[in-house]
Amino acid sequence: MLINAFDPEAGEDIVHACSEACRIAASFDMNVWFDFNGVHMLARPDSKSSEMVHGYYGALNRKSGWTIQNPVIGDHPDRRQAGDRRRRIRRGK
């Protein structure tokens, strides 16, 4: 199998870059490698983009030594409570 390089555009999201690399790999039946923010990625014709994205974040965590545990998605609870307090104060309660 041939190996081809893929160059994601500046500002491109890792999810889009992985899905595009997987699409190219499957279409041309070849391995596609690319570098995304210092992490070397390889898409094979049978690769799944979701697994590649998961591997990317795992590699970032290993490189940095930091791990993301229990990320807050959406409003942070402290901000929500502060907003509730402001609404109660405006209502006079």
C-alpha positions as CSV (number, residue, x, y, z in Angstrom):
1,M,0.0,0.0,0.0
2,L,1.1,3.5,-0.7
3,I,1.4,6.1,2.0
4,N,0.2,9.6,1.1
5,A,0.5,12.8,3.1
6,F,-2.5,14.9,4.0
7,D,-2.2,18.6,5.0
8,P,-5.1,19.9,7.2
9,E,-5.8,23.5,6.8
10,A,-5.0,26.0,9.5
11,G,-7.8,26.3,12.0
12,E,-9.3,23.0,11.0
13,D,-11.0,20.9,13.7
14,I,-9.4,17.5,14.6
15,V,-12.8,15.8,13.9
16,H,-13.0,17.2,10.4
17,A,-9.3,16.4,9.7
18,C,-9.7,12.8,10.8
19,S,-12.9,12.2,8.8
20,E,-11.3,13.7,5.7
21,A,-8.1,11.6,6.1
22,C,-10.3,8.5,6.6
23,R,-12.3,9.4,3.5
24,I,-9.2,9.8,1.4
25,A,-7.7,6.6,2.7
26,A,-10.8,4.6,2.0
27,S,-11.4,6.1,-1.5
28,F,-7.9,5.5,-2.7
29,D,-7.2,2.3,-0.7
30,M,-4.0,3.7,0.8
31,N,-2.6,4.9,4.2
32,V,-2.7,8.6,4.8
33,W,-0.6,10.3,7.4
34,F,-0.7,13.8,8.7
35,D,0.6,15.9,11.5
36,F,-2.0,17.7,13.7
37,N,-0.6,20.1,16.3
38,G,2.5,18.0,16.8
39,V,0.7,14.6,16.9
40,H,1.5,12.3,14.0
41,M,-1.7,10.7,12.7
42,L,-2.1,7.7,10.4
43,A,-5.4,6.8,8.6
44,R,-5.7,3.4,7.1
45,P,-8.4,2.4,4.6
46,D,-10.4,0.7,7.4
47,S,-9.8,3.4,10.1
48,K,-12.7,5.0,11.9
49,S,-12.4,8.8,12.4
50,S,-14.0,8.6,15.9
51,E,-11.2,6.2,17.0
52,M,-8.6,8.5,15.5
53,V,-10.0,11.5,17.4
54,H,-9.9,9.5,20.6
55,G,-6.3,8.5,19.9
56,Y,-5.4,12.1,19.2
57,Y,-6.6,13.3,22.6
58,G,-4.9,10.4,24.3
59,A,-1.6,11.3,22.6
60,L,-2.0,14.9,23.7
61,N,-2.6,13.9,27.3
62,R,0.5,11.6,27.2
63,K,2.6,14.4,25.7
64,S,1.6,17.0,28.1
65,G,1.3,14.9,31.2
66,W,-2.1,16.4,31.9
67,T,-5.3,14.5,31.9
68,I,-8.8,15.8,31.5
69,Q,-11.1,14.4,34.2
70,N,-14.8,15.1,34.4
71,P,-14.8,18.0,31.9
72,V,-17.6,20.5,32.4
73,I,-19.7,20.8,29.2
74,G,-22.1,23.7,29.0
75,D,-22.6,26.1,31.9
76,H,-20.3,25.7,34.9
77,P,-22.4,25.0,38.0
78,D,-20.9,28.0,39.8
79,R,-21.9,30.3,37.0
80,R,-25.4,28.9,37.0
81,Q,-25.7,29.5,40.8
82,A,-24.4,33.0,40.4
83,G,-27.0,33.7,37.7
84,D,-29.7,32.3,40.0
85,R,-28.6,34.6,42.8
86,R,-28.6,37.6,40.4
87,R,-32.2,36.8,39.3
88,R,-33.3,36.4,43.0
89,I,-31.8,39.7,43.9
90,R,-33.5,41.5,40.9
91,R,-36.8,40.0,42.0
92,G,-36.3,41.1,45.5
93,K,-36.2,37.6,47.1
